[in-house]
Amino acid sequence: MTVIDANRMNEIEARYPEYFHSSLRRRFSGLMVLIATLLYSLYAVWFFDLPRLFAEAHWERVGIYLSQWVSYDVQPEFRIQDNGSIEVRYPRFSPLGDNPRPDWLVNNPDGSVTLSISGASRTVTVSKSVTIVTAHGVSVPVDVSSGAPKVVGPVPGWMTVYDDNVLADLGFAGDVSISVDRVKVRKRFIGWANFIFDTQSSFFDKPFSEVVGLIVSGPRIKPEQSNVSLAFDDIWNNSEWQHGDVWTKLFQTIVMAFLGTLLGALAAFPLAFLAARNITPNRLLNLLKRFFDFLRSVDMLIWALFLTRAFGPGPLAGSGAIFLTETGTLGKLYSEGLENIDNKPREGIKSTGAQTVLVHRYGIMPQIVPVIVSQTLYQWESNVRGATIIGAVGAGGIGLKLWEAMRTNANWENVAYMVILILIVVFLFDAASNALRHRLMGSRTH
């Protein structure tokens, strides 16, 4: 073991004073950062009033919306006639079509009607004088023969009694609303109703094997049109899911992102050479950087609002908004990349008497191309997402379609469909952007 005497220790201490006599700030910097972070977190909680927001938030809506993303409901209504008969009605645009014959609804010999909400464990039996709701292992009769519905016996926790109706909440399976002259039922199913063929299609409610048989070798349903063409038309023009319109708007979004990014890159490239101080030593032209800052400081969404007022709603306004934003963003990135190049290759080529164009081509471009490719592809990928947002303010594309579906507060399955399409497109563009960037920059990873 090596022994260090006092003289040697003093020598080491004199040589490295920063380690032996560090300042108070350096010694407690970690603790100070931790305390500052904690204080800022407490300030944010107070500023945004998070306890009140969490207490007043409608958390139950999260479950409702998520359930509507992956399911649909059918809403039969049982009307009790004066003669004691039960009339079953469905909403005008019921997913069961115009003449439903569901197997989960049974007409009993005594004139009552039994509906299965979830197998045999959750049912509703409607008759002239009483409606019986079976759930959670008990059957609860509700008397509807008098002026107001009345629960016979104790009221279970999943049932609520109001002045003119009784509501039975059966969870995800659905609910039942009972009044004197009618019973409304909401029965929920997993999946997306009529996603392929809507109720107006000639193929609606046919088994998969029958549909395939008709398309492949069956007789023509419409003499003037083949079954393949008819099936495609029915899918494309599906009135409930609007596949044709959704895919057309999605393609508009992709075109907006590509066109806006391409035009922005073409405009930013020459302007960046004028803005870079080491390339163009002219203070007046170098003020182009402030122009880039102006274009970037106005958000893409604000540009879209301006342009929709100028040119009207549509993809042109969206492409213009992306073009203006990308001119500022890419111009800033390109010019900063030019200012950070190594001047030695440029000066070497200039010393040979080469023209300015050749100096830029061989002294600058090999250094700046990786930056241009990388940043442009990243912005292109990002603008696919941005084009969805600006579409919501009228700039066209699937964003407007998505906003319309959300605004109804009823078509959440359509919202889920469009969100999934957007995610798929973003993932594909991300993969394509990465692959193209690696290929063009010669840095393919294994």
C-alpha positions as CSV (number, residue, x, y, z in Angstrom):
1,M,0.0,0.0,0.0
2,T,1.4,3.4,-1.0
3,V,1.7,6.0,1.8
4,I,1.3,9.6,0.9
5,D,3.0,12.1,3.3
6,A,1.9,15.6,4.2
7,N,4.1,17.3,1.6
8,R,2.7,15.1,-1.2
9,M,-0.9,15.8,-0.1
10,N,-0.2,19.5,-0.1
11,E,1.2,19.3,-3.6
12,I,-1.8,17.4,-4.9
13,E,-4.1,19.8,-3.2
14,A,-2.3,22.8,-4.7
15,R,-2.4,21.1,-8.2
16,Y,-6.1,20.3,-8.1
17,P,-7.8,23.0,-6.0
18,E,-11.1,22.6,-7.7
19,Y,-11.6,19.1,-6.2
20,F,-10.4,20.0,-2.6
21,H,-11.9,23.5,-2.4
22,S,-15.0,23.4,-4.5
23,S,-17.4,26.3,-4.2
24,L,-20.6,26.2,-2.1
25,R,-22.7,26.3,-5.3
26,R,-20.9,23.3,-6.8
27,R,-21.2,21.2,-3.6
28,F,-24.9,21.8,-3.1
29,S,-25.9,22.2,-6.8
30,G,-27.7,18.8,-6.9
31,L,-29.7,19.6,-3.7
32,M,-30.5,23.0,-5.0
33,V,-31.9,21.6,-8.3
34,L,-34.0,19.0,-6.3
35,I,-35.4,21.8,-4.1
36,A,-36.1,24.0,-7.1
37,T,-37.9,21.2,-8.9
38,L,-40.0,20.4,-5.9
39,L,-41.0,24.1,-5.4
40,Y,-41.8,24.5,-9.1
41,S,-44.0,21.3,-8.9
42,L,-45.9,22.8,-5.9
43,Y,-46.3,26.1,-7.8
44,A,-47.7,24.2,-10.8
45,V,-50.2,22.4,-8.6
46,W,-51.3,25.7,-7.1
47,F,-51.4,27.6,-10.4
48,F,-53.4,25.0,-12.3
49,D,-55.6,24.2,-9.2
50,L,-55.1,20.5,-9.8
51,P,-56.9,19.3,-6.7
52,R,-60.1,21.0,-7.8
53,L,-59.8,19.9,-11.4
54,F,-59.3,16.3,-10.4
55,A,-62.2,16.5,-8.0
56,E,-64.6,18.0,-10.5
57,A,-63.5,16.0,-13.5
58,H,-66.1,13.7,-15.1
59,W,-64.1,10.6,-14.9
60,E,-67.1,8.4,-15.7
61,R,-67.1,9.8,-19.2
62,V,-63.7,8.2,-19.9
63,G,-65.3,4.7,-19.5
64,I,-68.3,5.7,-21.6
65,Y,-66.2,7.1,-24.5
66,L,-63.8,4.2,-24.4
67,S,-66.7,1.7,-24.5
68,Q,-68.3,3.5,-27.4
69,W,-64.9,3.2,-29.3
70,V,-65.1,-0.6,-29.3
71,S,-68.9,-1.2,-29.2
72,Y,-72.3,-0.1,-30.5
73,D,-75.8,-0.2,-29.1
74,V,-79.2,-1.1,-30.3
75,Q,-82.1,0.8,-28.7
76,P,-85.5,-1.0,-29.0
77,E,-88.5,0.8,-27.5
78,F,-91.5,-1.1,-26.2
79,R,-94.8,0.9,-26.3
80,I,-97.6,-0.4,-24.2
81,Q,-100.9,0.0,-26.2
82,D,-104.3,0.6,-24.7
83,N,-105.5,-2.9,-25.6
84,G,-102.6,-4.4,-23.7
85,S,-100.4,-5.3,-26.7
86,I,-96.7,-4.5,-26.9
87,E,-95.4,-2.7,-30.0
88,V,-91.6,-2.8,-30.6
89,R,-90.0,0.1,-32.4
90,Y,-86.4,0.8,-33.4
91,P,-84.7,4.2,-34.2
92,R,-84.8,5.3,-37.7
93,F,-81.2,4.5,-38.4
94,S,-80.9,1.4,-36.3
95,P,-77.9,-0.8,-37.1
96,L,-80.3,-3.7,-37.4
97,G,-81.9,-2.3,-40.6
98,D,-85.4,-1.5,-41.5
99,N,-87.0,-4.9,-40.6
100,P,-85.1,-6.3,-37.7
101,R,-85.8,-9.9,-36.4
102,P,-83.2,-10.2,-33.6
103,D,-83.0,-13.6,-31.9
104,W,-82.5,-12.0,-28.5
105,L,-86.1,-10.7,-28.5
106,V,-88.9,-13.3,-27.9
107,N,-92.6,-12.8,-28.0
108,N,-94.2,-14.8,-25.2
109,P,-97.5,-16.7,-25.5
110,D,-99.1,-14.4,-22.9
111,G,-98.5,-11.3,-25.0
112,S,-95.4,-10.1,-23.1
113,V,-92.0,-9.6,-24.7
114,T,-88.7,-10.8,-23.2
115,L,-85.4,-9.2,-24.3
116,S,-82.0,-10.7,-23.4
117,I,-79.5,-7.9,-22.6
118,S,-76.7,-10.2,-21.6
119,G,-77.5,-13.9,-21.9
120,A,-80.0,-15.3,-19.4
121,S,-78.5,-13.4,-16.5
122,R,-79.7,-10.0,-17.6
123,T,-83.2,-9.8,-19.1
124,V,-86.2,-7.5,-19.4
125,T,-89.8,-8.8,-19.6
126,V,-92.4,-6.2,-20.6
127,S,-96.1,-6.8,-20.2
128,K,-99.1,-4.5,-19.9
129,S,-99.0,-4.1,-16.1
130,V,-95.5,-5.0,-15.0
131,T,-91.9,-4.9,-16.3
132,I,-89.5,-7.4,-14.7
133,V,-85.8,-6.6,-14.8
134,T,-83.5,-9.5,-14.0
135,A,-79.8,-8.7,-13.2
136,H,-77.2,-9.5,-10.5
137,G,-79.1,-12.6,-9.5
138,V,-82.4,-11.0,-8.6
139,S,-85.6,-10.2,-10.5
140,V,-87.1,-6.8,-9.7
141,P,-90.7,-6.2,-10.8
142,V,-91.8,-2.6,-11.7
143,D,-95.5,-1.9,-11.6
144,V,-96.6,0.3,-14.5
145,S,-100.4,0.0,-14.1
146,S,-100.8,3.1,-12.1
147,G,-99.9,6.8,-12.7
148,A,-96.2,6.4,-12.1
149,P,-93.9,3.4,-12.3
150,K,-93.3,1.8,-8.9
151,V,-90.7,-0.8,-7.8
152,V,-92.3,-3.7,-6.0
153,G,-90.1,-4.6,-3.1
154,P,-86.7,-3.2,-2.1
155,V,-84.9,-1.0,-4.7
156,P,-81.5,-2.5,-5.6
157,G,-78.4,-0.3,-5.8
158,W,-78.2,-0.5,-9.6
159,M,-81.7,0.9,-10.0
160,T,-82.7,4.5,-9.6
161,V,-86.3,5.7,-9.1
162,Y,-87.4,9.1,-10.5
163,D,-90.8,10.8,-10.5
164,D,-91.9,9.5,-13.9
165,N,-89.5,6.7,-14.7
166,V,-87.2,4.0,-13.3
167,L,-83.7,3.6,-14.6
168,A,-81.8,0.3,-14.3
169,D,-78.1,0.5,-15.0
170,L,-76.8,-2.8,-16.1
171,G,-73.2,-1.6,-16.7
172,F,-71.5,-2.2,-20.0
173,A,-74.3,-4.5,-21.2
174,G,-76.7,-1.6,-21.3
175,D,-79.6,0.0,-19.4
176,V,-83.3,0.1,-19.1
177,S,-85.6,3.1,-18.7
178,I,-89.2,2.3,-17.6
179,S,-92.1,4.6,-17.7
180,V,-95.9,4.0,-17.6
181,D,-96.5,3.7,-21.3
182,R,-93.1,2.7,-22.7
183,V,-89.9,0.9,-21.9
184,K,-86.6,1.9,-23.6
185,V,-83.7,-0.5,-23.7
186,R,-80.1,0.1,-24.6
187,K,-78.3,-3.2,-25.5
188,R,-74.6,-3.0,-26.2
189,F,-72.6,-5.2,-28.6
190,I,-68.8,-5.5,-28.9
191,G,-67.5,-4.5,-32.3
192,W,-68.3,-2.0,-35.1
193,A,-71.8,-2.4,-36.6
194,N,-72.1,-2.6,-40.4
195,F,-68.5,-1.8,-41.0
196,I,-68.3,-3.5,-44.4
197,F,-71.9,-3.2,-45.7
198,D,-74.5,-0.8,-44.4
199,T,-78.2,-1.5,-44.1
200,Q,-78.9,-0.3,-47.6
201,S,-76.5,-2.7,-49.2
202,S,-77.6,-5.7,-51.2
203,F,-75.1,-7.7,-49.2
204,F,-76.3,-6.5,-45.8
205,D,-76.8,-9.2,-43.1
206,K,-75.7,-12.0,-45.4
207,P,-73.2,-14.6,-44.1
208,F,-69.6,-14.3,-45.1
209,S,-69.7,-17.5,-47.2
210,E,-72.8,-16.3,-49.1
211,V,-71.2,-12.9,-49.8
212,V,-68.0,-14.6,-51.2
213,G,-70.1,-16.9,-53.3
214,L,-72.1,-14.1,-54.8
215,I,-69.0,-12.1,-55.6
216,V,-67.1,-15.1,-57.1
217,S,-69.7,-17.0,-59.1
218,G,-73.2,-15.9,-58.1
219,P,-75.8,-14.5,-60.4
220,R,-75.8,-10.7,-60.8
221,I,-77.8,-8.9,-58.2
222,K,-78.0,-5.9,-60.6
223,P,-78.0,-6.9,-64.2
224,E,-76.1,-3.8,-65.3
225,Q,-73.3,-4.2,-62.8
226,S,-71.1,-7.1,-61.7
227,N,-71.2,-8.3,-58.1
228,V,-67.6,-7.4,-57.5
229,S,-68.2,-3.8,-58.7
230,L,-71.4,-3.6,-56.6
231,A,-69.7,-4.9,-53.5
232,F,-66.9,-2.3,-53.9
233,D,-69.4,0.5,-54.4
234,D,-71.4,-0.6,-51.3
235,I,-68.2,-0.6,-49.2
236,W,-66.9,2.7,-50.6
237,N,-70.2,4.4,-50.2
238,N,-71.1,3.0,-46.8
239,S,-73.4,5.6,-45.4
240,E,-72.6,4.8,-41.7
241,W,-68.8,4.6,-41.9
242,Q,-68.3,6.7,-45.1
243,H,-65.1,4.8,-46.1
244,G,-64.8,6.6,-49.4
245,D,-65.0,10.1,-47.9
246,V,-62.7,9.1,-45.0
247,W,-60.0,7.6,-47.2
248,T,-60.2,10.6,-49.6
249,K,-59.8,13.0,-46.7
250,L,-56.8,10.9,-45.4
251,F,-55.2,11.1,-48.8
252,Q,-55.8,14.9,-48.8
253,T,-54.0,15.1,-45.5
254,I,-51.0,13.2,-46.9
255,V,-50.9,15.3,-50.0
256,M,-51.1,18.5,-47.9
257,A,-48.1,17.4,-45.8
258,F,-46.0,16.4,-48.7
259,L,-46.8,19.4,-50.9
260,G,-46.4,21.9,-48.1
261,T,-43.1,20.4,-46.9
262,L,-41.7,20.1,-50.5
263,L,-42.5,23.8,-51.4
264,G,-41.2,25.0,-48.0
265,A,-37.9,23.1,-48.5
266,L,-37.5,24.5,-52.1
267,A,-38.1,28.0,-50.9
268,A,-35.9,27.7,-47.8
269,F,-32.9,26.2,-49.6
270,P,-31.8,29.3,-51.6
271,L,-32.9,31.7,-48.9
272,A,-30.7,29.9,-46.4
273,F,-27.6,30.6,-48.5
274,L,-28.5,34.3,-48.4
275,A,-29.1,34.2,-44.7
276,A,-25.9,32.4,-43.7
277,R,-23.4,35.0,-42.6
278,N,-20.3,32.9,-43.6
279,I,-21.8,32.4,-47.1
280,T,-23.3,35.8,-47.8
281,P,-21.5,38.5,-45.7
282,N,-24.3,41.1,-46.3
283,R,-26.1,42.4,-43.2
284,L,-29.2,43.3,-45.1
285,L,-29.6,39.8,-46.6
286,N,-28.7,38.2,-43.2
287,L,-31.9,39.8,-41.9
288,L,-33.6,36.9,-43.6
289,K,-33.2,35.1,-40.4
290,R,-35.7,37.5,-38.8
291,F,-38.0,36.7,-41.6
292,F,-37.6,33.0,-40.8
293,D,-38.4,33.8,-37.2
294,F,-41.5,35.6,-38.2
295,L,-42.8,32.7,-40.2
296,R,-42.0,30.2,-37.4
297,S,-43.5,32.4,-34.7
298,V,-46.9,32.3,-36.2
299,D,-48.2,28.8,-35.5
300,M,-49.3,26.5,-38.4
301,L,-52.8,26.6,-37.0
302,I,-52.9,30.4,-37.1
303,W,-51.7,30.4,-40.7
304,A,-54.4,27.9,-41.5
305,L,-57.0,30.2,-40.0
306,F,-55.7,33.1,-42.1
307,L,-55.6,31.2,-45.3
308,T,-59.1,29.6,-44.9
309,R,-60.4,33.1,-44.6
310,A,-58.5,34.1,-47.8
311,F,-59.1,31.1,-50.0
312,G,-61.9,29.3,-48.2
313,P,-61.9,25.9,-46.6
314,G,-60.0,23.1,-48.4
315,P,-56.6,21.5,-48.9
316,L,-55.1,24.6,-50.6
317,A,-55.3,26.5,-47.3
318,G,-53.7,23.6,-45.5
319,S,-50.8,23.2,-47.9
320,G,-50.2,27.0,-47.7
321,A,-50.1,26.9,-43.9
322,I,-47.6,24.1,-44.0
323,F,-45.5,25.9,-46.7
324,L,-45.2,29.1,-44.7
325,T,-44.3,27.4,-41.5
326,E,-41.8,25.1,-43.1
327,T,-40.2,27.9,-45.0
328,G,-39.4,29.5,-41.7
329,T,-38.4,26.3,-39.9
330,L,-36.3,24.8,-42.6
331,G,-34.8,28.1,-43.6
332,K,-33.6,28.5,-40.0
333,L,-32.2,25.0,-39.8
334,Y,-30.5,25.2,-43.2
335,S,-28.9,28.5,-42.5
336,E,-27.6,27.4,-39.1
337,G,-26.2,24.2,-40.7
338,L,-24.4,26.3,-43.3
339,E,-22.9,28.6,-40.6
340,N,-21.5,25.5,-38.9
341,I,-19.7,23.9,-41.8
342,D,-15.9,23.5,-42.0
343,N,-14.6,26.3,-44.2
344,K,-11.3,24.5,-45.2
345,P,-12.8,22.5,-48.1
346,R,-14.6,25.6,-49.4
347,E,-11.4,27.7,-49.2
348,G,-9.4,25.0,-50.9
349,I,-11.7,24.8,-53.9
350,K,-12.0,28.6,-54.0
351,S,-8.2,28.8,-54.2
352,T,-8.2,26.9,-57.5
353,G,-10.2,29.8,-59.1
354,A,-13.4,27.8,-59.3
355,Q,-16.7,29.6,-59.8
356,T,-19.0,30.3,-56.9
357,V,-21.4,27.7,-58.0
358,L,-18.7,25.0,-58.0
359,V,-17.4,26.2,-54.7
360,H,-20.9,25.7,-53.2
361,R,-21.4,22.4,-55.0
362,Y,-18.1,20.7,-53.9
363,G,-17.1,22.7,-50.8
364,I,-20.4,23.1,-49.0
365,M,-23.0,20.7,-50.3
366,P,-21.3,17.4,-49.2
367,Q,-21.3,18.8,-45.6
368,I,-24.8,20.2,-45.6
369,V,-26.7,17.5,-47.4
370,P,-27.0,15.2,-44.4
371,V,-28.5,18.1,-42.4
372,I,-30.9,19.0,-45.2
373,V,-32.1,15.4,-45.7
374,S,-32.5,14.6,-42.1
375,Q,-34.3,17.8,-41.1
376,T,-36.6,17.8,-44.2
377,L,-37.6,14.2,-43.8
378,Y,-38.3,14.8,-40.1
379,Q,-40.5,17.8,-40.8
380,W,-42.3,15.9,-43.5
381,E,-43.1,13.1,-41.0
382,S,-44.2,15.7,-38.4
383,N,-46.4,17.6,-40.9
384,V,-48.5,14.5,-41.5
385,R,-49.6,14.9,-37.9
386,G,-49.8,18.6,-38.1
387,A,-52.0,18.4,-41.2
388,T,-54.6,16.5,-39.2
389,I,-54.7,19.3,-36.6
390,I,-55.1,22.2,-39.1
391,G,-57.8,20.2,-40.9
392,A,-60.0,20.7,-37.9
393,V,-60.2,24.5,-38.5
394,G,-61.3,24.0,-42.1
395,A,-58.1,23.4,-43.9
396,G,-59.4,20.1,-45.3
397,G,-58.2,16.6,-44.8
398,I,-59.2,14.0,-42.3
399,G,-58.9,16.5,-39.4
400,L,-62.1,18.2,-40.4
401,K,-63.8,14.8,-40.7
402,L,-62.5,13.8,-37.3
403,W,-63.7,17.1,-35.7
404,E,-67.2,16.6,-37.2
405,A,-67.5,13.1,-35.7
406,M,-66.3,14.3,-32.3
407,R,-68.7,17.3,-32.3
408,T,-71.8,15.1,-32.5
409,N,-70.7,13.4,-29.2
410,A,-72.4,10.2,-30.6
411,N,-70.1,8.8,-33.3
412,W,-67.2,7.7,-31.1
413,E,-66.7,4.5,-33.0
414,N,-66.1,6.6,-36.2
415,V,-63.6,8.7,-34.2
416,A,-61.8,5.5,-33.2
417,Y,-61.8,4.3,-36.8
418,M,-60.2,7.6,-38.0
419,V,-57.7,7.8,-35.1
420,I,-56.5,4.2,-36.0
421,L,-56.1,5.2,-39.6
422,I,-54.1,8.3,-38.6
423,L,-51.9,6.2,-36.3
424,I,-51.2,3.7,-39.1
425,V,-50.3,6.4,-41.5
426,V,-48.0,8.1,-39.0
427,F,-46.2,4.8,-38.2
428,L,-45.8,4.0,-41.9
429,F,-44.4,7.5,-42.6
430,D,-42.1,7.3,-39.6
431,A,-40.7,4.0,-40.8
432,A,-40.4,5.2,-44.4
433,S,-38.7,8.4,-43.3
434,N,-36.1,6.6,-41.2
435,A,-35.4,4.1,-43.9
436,L,-35.0,6.9,-46.5
437,R,-32.9,9.0,-44.2
438,H,-30.5,6.1,-43.5
439,R,-30.3,5.2,-47.2
440,L,-29.6,8.8,-48.4
441,M,-27.1,9.5,-45.7
442,G,-25.3,6.2,-46.0
443,S,-25.8,5.3,-42.3
444,R,-28.0,2.3,-42.5
445,T,-28.0,0.5,-39.2
446,H,-28.1,-3.2,-38.8
